C-alpha cells in the first residue's frame, strides 16, 4: 500500500460505551457510523486493504492533575467555545483499578480523575 489513495477502505475510530465506533469510506463511498464491541471485530470488518486512524491517547500519566496533561491544556486555549471536545486522559492508577472502590490510598492520590466505563 503506498498511501491513502491506494487503500480501498479508509476508517476513523474512537472508543465509546459499547466498544468502538468507526466511520468508514469503502471504495469511495461513505458508510454510516458502525459500532463494534471489540477492536478485533472492527479490524476484521475492514478487510485486507485499509487505513485506520484511531483516536487514542499515547501513554498514561502517573498523575492526572487539574486540566489534564500539557497538550490537553494547550489545545483547549485554541478551541475557545469547543474546549469541552478535548477530554483529559485519566491516570494509569485510575485505568488499572478494578473498580473505583478498589483504588488504594496511594492510587487515589495520583488518580485525581477516574477512567469512564466503556
Buried (B, 14 or more C-beta within 10 A) or exposed (E): EEEEEEBBBBBBBEBEEEBBBBBBBBEEEEEEEBEBEEBEEBBEBBEEEBBBEEEEBEEBBEEBEEEBBEEBBEBBEEEEEEEEEBEBBBBBBBEBBEEEEEBEEEBBEBBBBBBEEE
